[in-house]
Amino acid sequence: MKTVITRILFIVLSIYAVYTFISQQKLLNSYAKEGREYKNQIEQANEIKQELSETLQSLNSTEYIEQIAREKLDMYLPNEKVYIDITQ
């Protein structure tokens, strides 16, 4: 009788251990996936930060100011000839 109870107890504990192992593995896999997603978000944020830093550095440059004056304000340098394409 003791051997039957021992075997049943062993089987129940084995099943519980396997179930726990599988559920923990699923949880670890989901955490790893989240970690990869967060890493990708950090990389994208760093790229945007780098682009913004480069833009910030170029804001006070003469070339950038001239470009904005030409594109947004239609301003040009004195004695500069402007050709307008009317075929559009």
PDB file of N, CA, C and O in Angstrom:
ATOM      1  N   MET A   1       0.808  -1.191   0.000  1.00  0.00           N
ATOM      2  CA  MET A   1       0.000   0.000   0.000  1.00  0.00           C
ATOM      3  C   MET A   1       0.855   1.261   0.000  1.00  0.00           C
ATOM      4  O   MET A   1       0.534   2.242  -0.671  1.00  0.00           O
ATOM      5  N   LYS A   2       1.953   1.225   0.764  1.00  0.00           N
ATOM      6  CA  LYS A   2       2.835   2.387   0.815  1.00  0.00           C
ATOM      7  C   LYS A   2       3.492   2.644  -0.541  1.00  0.00           C
ATOM      8  O   LYS A   2       3.691   3.797  -0.923  1.00  0.00           O
ATOM      9  N   THR A   3       3.827   1.591  -1.263  1.00  0.00           N
ATOM     10  CA  THR A   3       4.466   1.763  -2.567  1.00  0.00           C
ATOM     11  C   THR A   3       3.508   2.391  -3.579  1.00  0.00           C
ATOM     12  O   THR A   3       3.928   3.181  -4.425  1.00  0.00           O
ATOM     13  N   VAL A   4       2.234   2.045  -3.495  1.00  0.00           N
ATOM     14  CA  VAL A   4       1.243   2.621  -4.409  1.00  0.00           C
ATOM     15  C   VAL A   4       1.088   4.116  -4.125  1.00  0.00           C
ATOM     16  O   VAL A   4       1.047   4.931  -5.046  1.00  0.00           O
ATOM     17  N   ILE A   5       1.005   4.457  -2.858  1.00  0.00           N
ATOM     18  CA  ILE A   5       0.876   5.875  -2.470  1.00  0.00           C
ATOM     19  C   ILE A   5       2.143   6.630  -2.864  1.00  0.00           C
ATOM     20  O   ILE A   5       2.073   7.760  -3.347  1.00  0.00           O
ATOM     21  N   THR A   6       3.278   6.013  -2.659  1.00  0.00           N
ATOM     22  CA  THR A   6       4.542   6.641  -3.027  1.00  0.00           C
ATOM     23  C   THR A   6       4.602   6.873  -4.536  1.00  0.00           C
ATOM     24  O   THR A   6       5.011   7.947  -4.977  1.00  0.00           O
ATOM     25  N   ARG A   7       4.202   5.891  -5.323  1.00  0.00           N
ATOM     26  CA  ARG A   7       4.214   6.031  -6.789  1.00  0.00           C
ATOM     27  C   ARG A   7       3.237   7.118  -7.234  1.00  0.00           C
ATOM     28  O   ARG A   7       3.566   7.934  -8.095  1.00  0.00           O
ATOM     29  N   ILE A   8       2.062   7.131  -6.664  1.00  0.00           N
ATOM     30  CA  ILE A   8       1.067   8.149  -7.027  1.00  0.00           C
ATOM     31  C   ILE A   8       1.593   9.537  -6.669  1.00  0.00           C
ATOM     32  O   ILE A   8       1.475  10.476  -7.456  1.00  0.00           O
ATOM     33  N   LEU A   9       2.172   9.658  -5.484  1.00  0.00           N
ATOM     34  CA  LEU A   9       2.746  10.929  -5.059  1.00  0.00           C
ATOM     35  C   LEU A   9       3.878  11.346  -5.987  1.00  0.00           C
ATOM     36  O   LEU A   9       3.983  12.519  -6.345  1.00  0.00           O
ATOM     37  N   PHE A  10       4.722  10.405  -6.378  1.00  0.00           N
ATOM     38  CA  PHE A  10       5.824  10.689  -7.298  1.00  0.00           C
ATOM     39  C   PHE A  10       5.291  11.142  -8.655  1.00  0.00           C
ATOM     40  O   PHE A  10       5.811  12.097  -9.233  1.00  0.00           O
ATOM     41  N   ILE A  11       4.272  10.477  -9.166  1.00  0.00           N
ATOM     42  CA  ILE A  11       3.693  10.842 -10.466  1.00  0.00           C
ATOM     43  C   ILE A  11       3.069  12.234 -10.403  1.00  0.00           C
ATOM     44  O   ILE A  11       3.245  13.044 -11.314  1.00  0.00           O
ATOM     45  N   VAL A  12       2.339  12.506  -9.320  1.00  0.00           N
ATOM     46  CA  VAL A  12       1.714  13.822  -9.165  1.00  0.00           C
ATOM     47  C   VAL A  12       2.778  14.912  -9.088  1.00  0.00           C
ATOM     48  O   VAL A  12       2.651  15.951  -9.734  1.00  0.00           O
ATOM     49  N   LEU A  13       3.813  14.681  -8.309  1.00  0.00           N
ATOM     50  CA  LEU A  13       4.888  15.669  -8.197  1.00  0.00           C
ATOM     51  C   LEU A  13       5.632  15.837  -9.519  1.00  0.00           C
ATOM     52  O   LEU A  13       6.038  16.948  -9.861  1.00  0.00           O
ATOM     53  N   SER A  14       5.811  14.764 -10.254  1.00  0.00           N
ATOM     54  CA  SER A  14       6.472  14.838 -11.558  1.00  0.00           C
ATOM     55  C   SER A  14       5.646  15.656 -12.542  1.00  0.00           C
ATOM     56  O   SER A  14       6.173  16.497 -13.270  1.00  0.00           O
ATOM     57  N   ILE A  15       4.353  15.399 -12.551  1.00  0.00           N
ATOM     58  CA  ILE A  15       3.464  16.162 -13.434  1.00  0.00           C
ATOM     59  C   ILE A  15       3.484  17.646 -13.051  1.00  0.00           C
ATOM     60  O   ILE A  15       3.534  18.515 -13.920  1.00  0.00           O
ATOM     61  N   TYR A  16       3.445  17.920 -11.775  1.00  0.00           N
ATOM     62  CA  TYR A  16       3.489  19.304 -11.307  1.00  0.00           C
ATOM     63  C   TYR A  16       4.809  19.976 -11.708  1.00  0.00           C
ATOM     64  O   TYR A  16       4.817  21.128 -12.142  1.00  0.00           O
ATOM     65  N   ALA A  17       5.912  19.254 -11.561  1.00  0.00           N
ATOM     66  CA  ALA A  17       7.219  19.809 -11.920  1.00  0.00           C
ATOM     67  C   ALA A  17       7.293  20.101 -13.418  1.00  0.00           C
ATOM     68  O   ALA A  17       7.806  21.148 -13.812  1.00  0.00           O
ATOM     69  N   VAL A  18       6.797  19.206 -14.246  1.00  0.00           N
ATOM     70  CA  VAL A  18       6.813  19.415 -15.697  1.00  0.00           C
ATOM     71  C   VAL A  18       5.930  20.601 -16.062  1.00  0.00           C
ATOM     72  O   VAL A  18       6.323  21.448 -16.865  1.00  0.00           O
ATOM     73  N   TYR A  19       4.740  20.664 -15.476  1.00  0.00           N
ATOM     74  CA  TYR A  19       3.826  21.783 -15.744  1.00  0.00           C
ATOM     75  C   TYR A  19       4.470  23.112 -15.340  1.00  0.00           C
ATOM     76  O   TYR A  19       4.402  24.090 -16.085  1.00  0.00           O
ATOM     77  N   THR A  20       5.086  23.144 -14.173  1.00  0.00           N
ATOM     78  CA  THR A  20       5.744  24.362 -13.699  1.00  0.00           C
ATOM     79  C   THR A  20       6.884  24.755 -14.622  1.00  0.00           C
ATOM     80  O   THR A  20       7.047  25.932 -14.946  1.00  0.00           O
ATOM     81  N   PHE A  21       7.673  23.779 -15.048  1.00  0.00           N
ATOM     82  CA  PHE A  21       8.785  24.052 -15.949  1.00  0.00           C
ATOM     83  C   PHE A  21       8.280  24.638 -17.264  1.00  0.00           C
ATOM     84  O   PHE A  21       8.849  25.612 -17.757  1.00  0.00           O
ATOM     85  N   ILE A  22       7.242  24.075 -17.832  1.00  0.00           N
ATOM     86  CA  ILE A  22       6.701  24.552 -19.111  1.00  0.00           C
ATOM     87  C   ILE A  22       6.133  25.963 -18.958  1.00  0.00           C
ATOM     88  O   ILE A  22       6.374  26.815 -19.814  1.00  0.00           O
ATOM     89  N   SER A  23       5.399  26.221 -17.905  1.00  0.00           N
ATOM     90  CA  SER A  23       4.821  27.556 -17.711  1.00  0.00           C
ATOM     91  C   SER A  23       5.926  28.598 -17.478  1.00  0.00           C
ATOM     92  O   SER A  23       5.827  29.726 -17.960  1.00  0.00           O
ATOM     93  N   GLN A  24       6.966  28.221 -16.744  1.00  0.00           N
ATOM     94  CA  GLN A  24       8.081  29.134 -16.521  1.00  0.00           C
ATOM     95  C   GLN A  24       8.831  29.415 -17.824  1.00  0.00           C
ATOM     96  O   GLN A  24       9.275  30.539 -18.058  1.00  0.00           O
ATOM     97  N   GLN A  25       8.969  28.398 -18.665  1.00  0.00           N
ATOM     98  CA  GLN A  25       9.648  28.579 -19.943  1.00  0.00           C
ATOM     99  C   GLN A  25       8.856  29.540 -20.842  1.00  0.00           C
ATOM    100  O   GLN A  25       9.440  30.390 -21.515  1.00  0.00           O
ATOM    101  N   LYS A  26       7.530  29.399 -20.847  1.00  0.00           N
ATOM    102  CA  LYS A  26       6.690  30.315 -21.625  1.00  0.00           C
ATOM    103  C   LYS A  26       6.850  31.739 -21.117  1.00  0.00           C
ATOM    104  O   LYS A  26       6.939  32.680 -21.906  1.00  0.00           O
ATOM    105  N   LEU A  27       6.885  31.893 -19.811  1.00  0.00           N
ATOM    106  CA  LEU A  27       7.045  33.210 -19.212  1.00  0.00           C
ATOM    107  C   LEU A  27       8.396  33.818 -19.574  1.00  0.00           C
ATOM    108  O   LEU A  27       8.483  35.001 -19.904  1.00  0.00           O
ATOM    109  N   LEU A  28       9.443  33.009 -19.511  1.00  0.00           N
ATOM    110  CA  LEU A  28      10.777  33.492 -19.887  1.00  0.00           C
ATOM    111  C   LEU A  28      10.828  33.893 -21.351  1.00  0.00           C
ATOM    112  O   LEU A  28      11.454  34.894 -21.698  1.00  0.00           O
ATOM    113  N   ASN A  29      10.178  33.123 -22.213  1.00  0.00           N
ATOM    114  CA  ASN A  29      10.145  33.464 -23.635  1.00  0.00           C
ATOM    115  C   ASN A  29       9.419  34.791 -23.871  1.00  0.00           C
ATOM    116  O   ASN A  29       9.849  35.598 -24.695  1.00  0.00           O
ATOM    117  N   SER A  30       8.333  35.011 -23.155  1.00  0.00           N
ATOM    118  CA  SER A  30       7.611  36.279 -23.320  1.00  0.00           C
ATOM    119  C   SER A  30       8.449  37.448 -22.801  1.00  0.00           C
ATOM    120  O   SER A  30       8.431  38.525 -23.395  1.00  0.00           O
ATOM    121  N   TYR A  31       9.176  37.255 -21.713  1.00  0.00           N
ATOM    122  CA  TYR A  31      10.063  38.302 -21.213  1.00  0.00           C
ATOM    123  C   TYR A  31      11.189  38.591 -22.192  1.00  0.00           C
ATOM    124  O   TYR A  31      11.566  39.748 -22.379  1.00  0.00           O
ATOM    125  N   ALA A  32      11.725  37.561 -22.813  1.00  0.00           N
ATOM    126  CA  ALA A  32      12.790  37.756 -23.795  1.00  0.00           C
ATOM    127  C   ALA A  32      12.267  38.535 -25.000  1.00  0.00           C
ATOM    128  O   ALA A  32      12.955  39.407 -25.529  1.00  0.00           O
ATOM    129  N   LYS A  33      11.045  38.215 -25.429  1.00  0.00           N
ATOM    130  CA  LYS A  33      10.445  38.934 -26.557  1.00  0.00           C
ATOM    131  C   LYS A  33      10.242  40.404 -26.195  1.00  0.00           C
ATOM    132  O   LYS A  33      10.551  41.286 -26.997  1.00  0.00           O
ATOM    133  N   GLU A  34       9.734  40.670 -25.012  1.00  0.00           N
ATOM    134  CA  GLU A  34       9.559  42.052 -24.563  1.00  0.00           C
ATOM    135  C   GLU A  34      10.900  42.776 -24.514  1.00  0.00           C
ATOM    136  O   GLU A  34      10.998  43.941 -24.900  1.00  0.00           O
ATOM    137  N   GLY A  35      11.922  42.087 -24.043  1.00  0.00           N
ATOM    138  CA  GLY A  35      13.255  42.686 -23.976  1.00  0.00           C
ATOM    139  C   GLY A  35      13.758  43.075 -25.353  1.00  0.00           C
ATOM    140  O   GLY A  35      14.342  44.145 -25.522  1.00  0.00           O
ATOM    141  N   ARG A  36      13.535  42.208 -26.349  1.00  0.00           N
ATOM    142  CA  ARG A  36      13.953  42.534 -27.716  1.00  0.00           C
ATOM    143  C   ARG A  36      13.177  43.728 -28.264  1.00  0.00           C
ATOM    144  O   ARG A  36      13.743  44.577 -28.953  1.00  0.00           O
ATOM    145  N   GLU A  37      11.880  43.793 -27.958  1.00  0.00           N
ATOM    146  CA  GLU A  37      11.069  44.923 -28.411  1.00  0.00           C
ATOM    147  C   GLU A  37      11.555  46.228 -27.769  1.00  0.00           C
ATOM    148  O   GLU A  37      11.657  47.257 -28.438  1.00  0.00           O
ATOM    149  N   TYR A  38      11.848  46.176 -26.483  1.00  0.00           N
ATOM    150  CA  TYR A  38      12.347  47.373 -25.812  1.00  0.00           C
ATOM    151  C   TYR A  38      13.706  47.792 -26.364  1.00  0.00           C
ATOM    152  O   TYR A  38      13.987  48.983 -26.497  1.00  0.00           O
ATOM    153  N   LYS A  39      14.532  46.828 -26.679  1.00  0.00           N
ATOM    154  CA  LYS A  39      15.842  47.136 -27.246  1.00  0.00           C
ATOM    155  C   LYS A  39      15.684  47.822 -28.597  1.00  0.00           C
ATOM    156  O   LYS A  39      16.400  48.778 -28.897  1.00  0.00           O
ATOM    157  N   ASN A  40      14.744  47.336 -29.418  1.00  0.00           N
ATOM    158  CA  ASN A  40      14.488  47.969 -30.713  1.00  0.00           C
ATOM    159  C   ASN A  40      13.973  49.393 -30.527  1.00  0.00           C
ATOM    160  O   ASN A  40      14.366  50.295 -31.267  1.00  0.00           O
ATOM    161  N   GLN A  41      13.099  49.600 -29.546  1.00  0.00           N
ATOM    162  CA  GLN A  41      12.582  50.938 -29.282  1.00  0.00           C
ATOM    163  C   GLN A  41      13.704  51.878 -28.839  1.00  0.00           C
ATOM    164  O   GLN A  41      13.734  53.047 -29.226  1.00  0.00           O
ATOM    165  N   ILE A  42      14.613  51.365 -28.034  1.00  0.00           N
ATOM    166  CA  ILE A  42      15.749  52.179 -27.576  1.00  0.00           C
ATOM    167  C   ILE A  42      16.636  52.549 -28.755  1.00  0.00           C
ATOM    168  O   ILE A  42      17.087  53.690 -28.856  1.00  0.00           O
ATOM    169  N   GLU A  43      16.893  51.594 -29.651  1.00  0.00           N
ATOM    170  CA  GLU A  43      17.720  51.874 -30.825  1.00  0.00           C
ATOM    171  C   GLU A  43      17.071  52.930 -31.714  1.00  0.00           C
ATOM    172  O   GLU A  43      17.750  53.826 -32.215  1.00  0.00           O
ATOM    173  N   GLN A  44      15.754  52.825 -31.912  1.00  0.00           N
ATOM    174  CA  GLN A  44      15.051  53.819 -32.718  1.00  0.00           C
ATOM    175  C   GLN A  44      15.098  55.190 -32.056  1.00  0.00           C
ATOM    176  O   GLN A  44      15.299  56.200 -32.730  1.00  0.00           O
ATOM    177  N   ALA A  45      14.915  55.229 -30.747  1.00  0.00           N
ATOM    178  CA  ALA A  45      14.975  56.498 -30.025  1.00  0.00           C
ATOM    179  C   ALA A  45      16.368  57.112 -30.112  1.00  0.00           C
ATOM    180  O   ALA A  45      16.502  58.330 -30.228  1.00  0.00           O
ATOM    181  N   ASN A  46      17.404  56.280 -30.058  1.00  0.00           N
ATOM    182  CA  ASN A  46      18.770  56.786 -30.190  1.00  0.00           C
ATOM    183  C   ASN A  46      19.024  57.344 -31.580  1.00  0.00           C
ATOM    184  O   ASN A  46      19.716  58.352 -31.724  1.00  0.00           O
ATOM    185  N   GLU A  47      18.473  56.700 -32.608  1.00  0.00           N
ATOM    186  CA  GLU A  47      18.628  57.210 -33.975  1.00  0.00           C
ATOM    187  C   GLU A  47      17.934  58.564 -34.124  1.00  0.00           C
ATOM    188  O   GLU A  47      18.482  59.486 -34.729  1.00  0.00           O
ATOM    189  N   ILE A  48      16.724  58.677 -33.568  1.00  0.00           N
ATOM    190  CA  ILE A  48      16.004  59.951 -33.627  1.00  0.00           C
ATOM    191  C   ILE A  48      16.765  61.020 -32.855  1.00  0.00           C
ATOM    192  O   ILE A  48      16.851  62.169 -33.288  1.00  0.00           O
ATOM    193  N   LYS A  49      17.311  60.637 -31.717  1.00  0.00           N
ATOM    194  CA  LYS A  49      18.094  61.578 -30.908  1.00  0.00           C
ATOM    195  C   LYS A  49      19.304  62.070 -31.693  1.00  0.00           C
ATOM    196  O   LYS A  49      19.631  63.256 -31.659  1.00  0.00           O
ATOM    197  N   GLN A  50      19.966  61.158 -32.398  1.00  0.00           N
ATOM    198  CA  GLN A  50      21.129  61.537 -33.196  1.00  0.00           C
ATOM    199  C   GLN A  50      20.736  62.498 -34.309  1.00  0.00           C
ATOM    200  O   GLN A  50      21.428  63.487 -34.549  1.00  0.00           O
ATOM    201  N   GLU A  51      19.625  62.213 -34.991  1.00  0.00           N
ATOM    202  CA  GLU A  51      19.157  63.100 -36.053  1.00  0.00           C
ATOM    203  C   GLU A  51      18.815  64.478 -35.504  1.00  0.00           C
ATOM    204  O   GLU A  51      19.151  65.494 -36.112  1.00  0.00           O
ATOM    205  N   LEU A  52      18.150  64.513 -34.357  1.00  0.00           N
ATOM    206  CA  LEU A  52      17.793  65.793 -33.748  1.00  0.00           C
ATOM    207  C   LEU A  52      19.033  66.561 -33.302  1.00  0.00           C
ATOM    208  O   LEU A  52      19.076  67.786 -33.408  1.00  0.00           O
ATOM    209  N   SER A  53      20.026  65.858 -32.811  1.00  0.00           N
ATOM    210  CA  SER A  53      21.277  66.519 -32.409  1.00  0.00           C
ATOM    211  C   SER A  53      21.968  67.142 -33.611  1.00  0.00           C
ATOM    212  O   SER A  53      22.486  68.256 -33.532  1.00  0.00           O
ATOM    213  N   GLU A  54      21.974  66.412 -34.734  1.00  0.00           N
ATOM    214  CA  GLU A  54      22.582  66.949 -35.950  1.00  0.00           C
ATOM    215  C   GLU A  54      21.801  68.159 -36.453  1.00  0.00           C
ATOM    216  O   GLU A  54      22.395  69.139 -36.901  1.00  0.00           O
ATOM    217  N   THR A  55      20.486  68.094 -36.380  1.00  0.00           N
ATOM    218  CA  THR A  55      19.669  69.230 -36.802  1.00  0.00           C
ATOM    219  C   THR A  55      19.913  70.427 -35.897  1.00  0.00           C
ATOM    220  O   THR A  55      20.023  71.556 -36.374  1.00  0.00           O
ATOM    221  N   LEU A  56      19.998  70.189 -34.613  1.00  0.00           N
ATOM    222  CA  LEU A  56      20.243  71.264 -33.657  1.00  0.00           C
ATOM    223  C   LEU A  56      21.581  71.936 -33.921  1.00  0.00           C
ATOM    224  O   LEU A  56      21.691  73.158 -33.824  1.00  0.00           O
ATOM    225  N   GLN A  57      22.590  71.155 -34.250  1.00  0.00           N
ATOM    226  CA  GLN A  57      23.903  71.719 -34.530  1.00  0.00           C
ATOM    227  C   GLN A  57      23.904  72.544 -35.811  1.00  0.00           C
ATOM    228  O   GLN A  57      24.644  73.520 -35.931  1.00  0.00           O
ATOM    229  N   SER A  58      23.068  72.145 -36.768  1.00  0.00           N
ATOM    230  CA  SER A  58      23.069  72.862 -38.047  1.00  0.00           C
ATOM    231  C   SER A  58      22.114  74.053 -38.060  1.00  0.00           C
ATOM    232  O   SER A  58      22.103  74.809 -39.032  1.00  0.00           O
ATOM    233  N   LEU A  59      21.314  74.242 -37.015  1.00  0.00           N
ATOM    234  CA  LEU A  59      20.333  75.328 -37.021  1.00  0.00           C
ATOM    235  C   LEU A  59      20.960  76.708 -37.144  1.00  0.00           C
ATOM    236  O   LEU A  59      20.385  77.580 -37.795  1.00  0.00           O
ATOM    237  N   ASN A  60      22.093  76.926 -36.553  1.00  0.00           N
ATOM    238  CA  ASN A  60      22.726  78.243 -36.579  1.00  0.00           C
ATOM    239  C   ASN A  60      23.749  78.385 -37.698  1.00  0.00           C
ATOM    240  O   ASN A  60      24.426  79.410 -37.789  1.00  0.00           O
ATOM    241  N   SER A  61      23.870  77.380 -38.539  1.00  0.00           N
ATOM    242  CA  SER A  61      24.840  77.496 -39.626  1.00  0.00           C
ATOM    243  C   SER A  61      24.275  78.375 -40.731  1.00  0.00           C
ATOM    244  O   SER A  61      23.063  78.436 -40.936  1.00  0.00           O
ATOM    245  N   THR A  62      25.155  79.044 -41.429  1.00  0.00           N
ATOM    246  CA  THR A  62      24.763  79.947 -42.510  1.00  0.00           C
ATOM    247  C   THR A  62      24.060  79.191 -43.624  1.00  0.00           C
ATOM    248  O   THR A  62      23.091  79.689 -44.197  1.00  0.00           O
ATOM    249  N   GLU A  63      24.536  78.003 -43.935  1.00  0.00           N
ATOM    250  CA  GLU A  63      23.933  77.215 -45.007  1.00  0.00           C
ATOM    251  C   GLU A  63      22.480  76.868 -44.693  1.00  0.00           C
ATOM    252  O   GLU A  63      21.617  76.943 -45.568  1.00  0.00           O
ATOM    253  N   TYR A  64      22.213  76.492 -43.455  1.00  0.00           N
ATOM    254  CA  TYR A  64      20.846  76.124 -43.063  1.00  0.00           C
ATOM    255  C   TYR A  64      19.926  77.347 -43.114  1.00  0.00           C
ATOM    256  O   TYR A  64      18.796  77.259 -43.594  1.00  0.00           O
ATOM    257  N   ILE A  65      20.405  78.462 -42.626  1.00  0.00           N
ATOM    258  CA  ILE A  65      19.596  79.687 -42.641  1.00  0.00           C
ATOM    259  C   ILE A  65      19.277  80.087 -44.081  1.00  0.00           C
ATOM    260  O   ILE A  65      18.143  80.461 -44.381  1.00  0.00           O
ATOM    261  N   GLU A  66      20.268  80.012 -44.976  1.00  0.00           N
ATOM    262  CA  GLU A  66      20.029  80.327 -46.390  1.00  0.00           C
ATOM    263  C   GLU A  66      19.031  79.357 -47.008  1.00  0.00           C
ATOM    264  O   GLU A  66      18.163  79.766 -47.778  1.00  0.00           O
ATOM    265  N   GLN A  67      19.147  78.083 -46.678  1.00  0.00           N
ATOM    266  CA  GLN A  67      18.234  77.073 -47.223  1.00  0.00           C
ATOM    267  C   GLN A  67      16.799  77.358 -46.788  1.00  0.00           C
ATOM    268  O   GLN A  67      15.888  77.324 -47.616  1.00  0.00           O
ATOM    269  N   ILE A  68      16.586  77.634 -45.522  1.00  0.00           N
ATOM    270  CA  ILE A  68      15.244  77.929 -45.025  1.00  0.00           C
ATOM    271  C   ILE A  68      14.712  79.213 -45.644  1.00  0.00           C
ATOM    272  O   ILE A  68      13.537  79.285 -46.004  1.00  0.00           O
ATOM    273  N   ALA A  69      15.572  80.237 -45.773  1.00  0.00           N
ATOM    274  CA  ALA A  69      15.143  81.494 -46.381  1.00  0.00           C
ATOM    275  C   ALA A  69      14.701  81.267 -47.830  1.00  0.00           C
ATOM    276  O   ALA A  69      13.715  81.852 -48.278  1.00  0.00           O
ATOM    277  N   ARG A  70      15.415  80.434 -48.545  1.00  0.00           N
ATOM    278  CA  ARG A  70      15.049  80.154 -49.941  1.00  0.00           C
ATOM    279  C   ARG A  70      13.765  79.321 -50.027  1.00  0.00           C
ATOM    280  O   ARG A  70      12.851  79.668 -50.774  1.00  0.00           O
ATOM    281  N   GLU A  71      13.695  78.238 -49.274  1.00  0.00           N
ATOM    282  CA  GLU A  71      12.584  77.290 -49.407  1.00  0.00           C
ATOM    283  C   GLU A  71      11.289  77.794 -48.778  1.00  0.00           C
ATOM    284  O   GLU A  71      10.223  77.665 -49.381  1.00  0.00           O
ATOM    285  N   LYS A  72      11.361  78.348 -47.611  1.00  0.00           N
ATOM    286  CA  LYS A  72      10.145  78.712 -46.873  1.00  0.00           C
ATOM    287  C   LYS A  72       9.722  80.163 -47.100  1.00  0.00           C
ATOM    288  O   LYS A  72       8.531  80.470 -47.149  1.00  0.00           O
ATOM    289  N   LEU A  73      10.704  81.044 -47.239  1.00  0.00           N
ATOM    290  CA  LEU A  73      10.392  82.474 -47.292  1.00  0.00           C
ATOM    291  C   LEU A  73      10.571  83.075 -48.681  1.00  0.00           C
ATOM    292  O   LEU A  73      10.299  84.260 -48.878  1.00  0.00           O
ATOM    293  N   ASP A  74      11.020  82.286 -49.635  1.00  0.00           N
ATOM    294  CA  ASP A  74      11.290  82.772 -51.001  1.00  0.00           C
ATOM    295  C   ASP A  74      12.208  83.987 -51.008  1.00  0.00           C
ATOM    296  O   ASP A  74      11.979  84.945 -51.747  1.00  0.00           O
ATOM    297  N   MET A  75      13.219  83.942 -50.204  1.00  0.00           N
ATOM    298  CA  MET A  75      14.214  85.013 -50.156  1.00  0.00           C
ATOM    299  C   MET A  75      15.467  84.538 -50.876  1.00  0.00           C
ATOM    300  O   MET A  75      15.809  83.356 -50.846  1.00  0.00           O
ATOM    301  N   TYR A  76      16.152  85.490 -51.529  1.00  0.00           N
ATOM    302  CA  TYR A  76      17.352  85.148 -52.285  1.00  0.00           C
ATOM    303  C   TYR A  76      18.416  86.189 -52.009  1.00  0.00           C
ATOM    304  O   TYR A  76      18.125  87.267 -51.490  1.00  0.00           O
ATOM    305  N   LEU A  77      19.643  85.866 -52.356  1.00  0.00           N
ATOM    306  CA  LEU A  77      20.754  86.783 -52.169  1.00  0.00           C
ATOM    307  C   LEU A  77      20.651  87.925 -53.179  1.00  0.00           C
ATOM    308  O   LEU A  77      20.082  87.748 -54.256  1.00  0.00           O
ATOM    309  N   PRO A  78      21.194  89.090 -52.842  1.00  0.00           N
ATOM    310  CA  PRO A  78      21.183  90.201 -53.814  1.00  0.00           C
ATOM    311  C   PRO A  78      21.965  89.807 -55.072  1.00  0.00           C
ATOM    312  O   PRO A  78      22.939  89.058 -54.995  1.00  0.00           O
ATOM    313  N   ASN A  79      21.542  90.303 -56.199  1.00  0.00           N
ATOM    314  CA  ASN A  79      22.161  90.037 -57.507  1.00  0.00           C
ATOM    315  C   ASN A  79      22.108  88.564 -57.892  1.00  0.00           C
ATOM    316  O   ASN A  79      22.875  88.120 -58.746  1.00  0.00           O
ATOM    317  N   GLU A  80      21.231  87.822 -57.285  1.00  0.00           N
ATOM    318  CA  GLU A  80      21.085  86.414 -57.624  1.00  0.00           C
ATOM    319  C   GLU A  80      19.932  86.271 -58.613  1.00  0.00           C
ATOM    320  O   GLU A  80      18.839  86.792 -58.390  1.00  0.00           O
ATOM    321  N   LYS A  81      20.192  85.558 -59.708  1.00  0.00           N
ATOM    322  CA  LYS A  81      19.159  85.358 -60.699  1.00  0.00           C
ATOM    323  C   LYS A  81      18.335  84.135 -60.341  1.00  0.00           C
ATOM    324  O   LYS A  81      18.881  83.076 -60.030  1.00  0.00           O
ATOM    325  N   VAL A  82      17.025  84.285 -60.385  1.00  0.00           N
ATOM    326  CA  VAL A  82      16.121  83.193 -60.040  1.00  0.00           C
ATOM    327  C   VAL A  82      15.349  82.818 -61.299  1.00  0.00           C
ATOM    328  O   VAL A  82      14.739  83.665 -61.952  1.00  0.00           O
ATOM    329  N   TYR A  83      15.390  81.542 -61.620  1.00  0.00           N
ATOM    330  CA  TYR A  83      14.669  81.047 -62.777  1.00  0.00           C
ATOM    331  C   TYR A  83      13.470  80.235 -62.280  1.00  0.00           C
ATOM    332  O   TYR A  83      13.603  79.370 -61.414  1.00  0.00           O
ATOM    333  N   ILE A  84      12.313  80.530 -62.838  1.00  0.00           N
ATOM    334  CA  ILE A  84      11.112  79.839 -62.419  1.00  0.00           C
ATOM    335  C   ILE A  84      10.668  78.961 -63.571  1.00  0.00           C
ATOM    336  O   ILE A  84      10.537  79.435 -64.700  1.00  0.00           O
ATOM    337  N   ASP A  85      10.438  77.699 -63.301  1.00  0.00           N
ATOM    338  CA  ASP A  85       9.994  76.731 -64.295  1.00  0.00           C
ATOM    339  C   ASP A  85       8.471  76.828 -64.410  1.00  0.00           C
ATOM    340  O   ASP A  85       7.756  76.478 -63.470  1.00  0.00           O
ATOM    341  N   ILE A  86       7.971  77.301 -65.558  1.00  0.00           N
ATOM    342  CA  ILE A  86       6.523  77.477 -65.733  1.00  0.00           C
ATOM    343  C   ILE A  86       5.872  76.296 -66.434  1.00  0.00           C
ATOM    344  O   ILE A  86       4.687  76.354 -66.759  1.00  0.00           O
ATOM    345  N   THR A  87       6.614  75.237 -66.670  1.00  0.00           N
ATOM    346  CA  THR A  87       6.054  74.079 -67.377  1.00  0.00           C
ATOM    347  C   THR A  87       5.291  73.157 -66.454  1.00  0.00           C
ATOM    348  O   THR A  87       4.715  72.176 -66.923  1.00  0.00           O
ATOM    349  N   GLN A  88       5.264  73.418 -65.208  1.00  0.00           N
ATOM    350  CA  GLN A  88       4.580  72.516 -64.267  1.00  0.00           C
ATOM    351  C   GLN A  88       3.114  72.748 -64.242  1.00  0.00           C
ATOM    352  O   GLN A  88       2.394  72.074 -63.505  1.00  0.00           O
TER     353      GLN A  88
END
